């Protein structure tokens, strides 16, 4: 007995009908309930994604399995697919390196014209792809500003796979920059300073501190640039030359088959591209999760 009044606060009574929220759903319900939002999600995914893809997959079988295999084994189709995926892959790899450098310069340094350069990064997003293709072809053609200087040396860019690579690099760079830039902006410089204080070299700091934190964003930008490059049409056809077995891309081959009223053949090429893209994106998704787990573990 202390002689002081009891000031203990009684615990609030919990109503019998109270049910704790699930951790995954949160505690607030700004949008409608689960059933409504799930219904809207399924409806839009079905109308925009699932039903069109199902129609695409069903169309090539009009001529049976033999017709599909004929398109699959056609040398012209295989060359166009290889050209589209390999040039898109090469452009995406270059964009990862260049995009990281551009994002680093825009985030970590202050220099005259930085805001203007930051705005110009989004130009390939706003610029119509046909306009980009015309600009690149007029620049790198034999009578263009760059082409007139390079072609006399025996190096041709326009109307070759190199021109396709340049076009895909042009339209894919913003994806990497915009994926990495927010992560770099939130990355604390004190972590780099701590690594240097502990005796780490610049290379060790880059490989063991910076890159692990940036890898998920880099994989995201790489996958976006690759996906855009595989399906790119407008900016490529003007600089590619569109010569079969040399510079003919798969999207152009689909358009050619449609113009020839070979709808089943065009759909077959589309199904092949869809299957290859799904495999690549699945692999990139697994890689992104892996690097995210490695980064969080560190």
Buried (B, 14 or more C-beta within 10 A) or exposed (E): EEEEEEEEEEEEEEEEEEEEEEEEEEEEEEEEEEEEEEEEEEEEEEEEEEEEBEEBBEBBBEBEEEBBEBBBEBEEBBBBBEBBBEBBBBBBBBBBEBBBEBBBEBBEEEEEEEEEEBEEBEEBEEBEBEEBBBBBBBBBBEEBEBBEEBBEEEEBBBBBBBBBBBBBBBBBBBBBBBBBBEBBEEBEEEEBEEBBEEEBEEEEBBEEBBBBBBBBBBBBBBBBBBBBBBBBBBBBBBBBBBEEEEBBBBBBBBBBBEEEEBEBBBBBBBBBBBEBBEEBEEEBEEBBEEBBEEBEEE
